[in-house]
Amino acid sequence: MDLELARRWLGVAVGEARAGGSEGGIPIGAALYGPDGVLLGRGRNRRVQDGDPSMHAETAAFRDAGRQRSYRGTTMVTTLSPCWYCSGLVRQFGISRVVVGEAETFHGGHEWLAEHGVEVVVLGDPGCVELMRTFIEKNPALWNEDIGDE
């Protein structure tokens, strides 16, 4: 995948993450792009805002995209390495590629996805790292709840 394009697409997910943080939620964002590069859906972690433990950023972007005939060739872009729940969503629906903003603050299922044929691009974006580190430092209990590490 072209890294310049990946970074541009990451910008949409970062915008979602920042919006979620400003709403008092967990600042993780995602976007789903079609094989032709068209933005299909975007979303942010809304677990806090909606009181819904299943509303992760990738789930929100997936839902926003609506029903697709096929997810082959699509790219899920996320500010943070996807958790096992969101990694399962990628596998279940055959999303072809995942672009990860960062995997330092949380090492989710992206390696498992790669082992199962999903193209994974980890950008190591310093802005994504800083966004999560700041959030985790200020909200450790909420972060531990989000990652299931109470």
N, C-alpha and C positions, 0 to 999 in steps of 0.2 A: 504494500500500500504506500502511496505517496505520503511522506511524512508532513509535508506542508498542508496537504488536504486534511490529513488526520488532525493536525493542530487547529485548522479552521473549524472543523466539525466539533472539536473539543470545546471551542469557544461557546457554542450553543449550550452544551452541557454545563459549563462553568457558570453561564448566566442563570441557568435553572438552579444550580447549587447555591449561588449567592441569593437568589430570590427566596429559596427555602430557608436559608439562614436568617434572612431579614424578617421572616414570618415566625421566627422562634423555633424552627425545625432543624433537622440535621442537614448540613450543607453538602448534599450529594445530588448531582444532577446527571441526566442521561438524555440521549437523543438516538432515534432509530432512523437510519438512512436506507433508502431503496437502492437496488443495484445500479440505478441510473444516477445516483447521487442526490436525489430529491429527498428532502426532509419529510419523513412520514409521521413522526411523532416526537414529542419532547415531554420531559417530566422531571420531577424532583421528589426526593424522599418526603412523604407527607404523613409519616407515622404519627408524629406529634399533632400536627394540624388537624388530621382527620380522625385521630384515635383508632387508626387501622394499622395493625402490625404488619399487614401484607403490602402496604403501599410504599415499596422501595422505589428508588428513582427509575431503575430499569423497568419495573412493572408499570409505573406511571407512563413512561414513554411508550411502552408496548401497547398499553390500553389506549393512549392518545392516538396511536397510529391506526387503530381500528382493525377490523378484520381484513387480512390480506389472503389472497389465494395461495401464496407461497411466501416463505421467508428466505428462500434460497437466494443468495447473493446480497442479502441485507447486511448492514453493519450497525451494531449497537455500540455507541460511544458513551463511556461513563467516566466520571471524574475519579472514581475509586475502584479498585479491583472488586469484581462482583462477588458477593457472598454466595454460599452454596445454593440458596433459594433462587437467586437471580441467574446463577450459572446453570441451574436446572432448566430455567425458562429458555435460555439460549439453546441448550441441547434439545429440549422437548420440541421446539418449533423450528429447528434447523437454521437458526441465524448463522450466517457463514463467517462473520468476522466480528471481533470485539476489540475496540480501541480503549485502552485503559489510561486515564490521566496519570494515576500514580498507584503504586503498590507498596509504599514504604510504611504508611500508618496502618494499613490493613492488607494482609496478604490473603485474598480470597481464593476463588476457584479458577483463576485464569490459567494456571498450569494444567489443571485437569481438563479444561476445555481444549487447550492446545493438544494434549495427548489424545483427544477424541476427534481430531480433525478440524477444529475451529481455528481459523487464523487469528492470532492474538498479537496485538501491537501495544507494548507498554511504553508510554512516552516519558515517564519520569518527570512530569511537569512540576517545576518548583512552586508555581502558584497553587496547584492542587494540594501539594504537600503542606504548604503553609496554611491554607484554608482549613484542612483537617486538623493539623497540629494545634492551631489556635482554638478550634472548637473543642477538641478533646481535653485540652488543658482547662478550659472554662467549664466544661460540662461532662466530667468523667462518668458520673452515674448514668446520664442519658446515653452516652456513647456505649457504655457496657451493656445497657439494656438493648440498644440497637443491634449489637453484634452477638447478643445472646451470651454474654460473659458476666453474669450478675455476680 
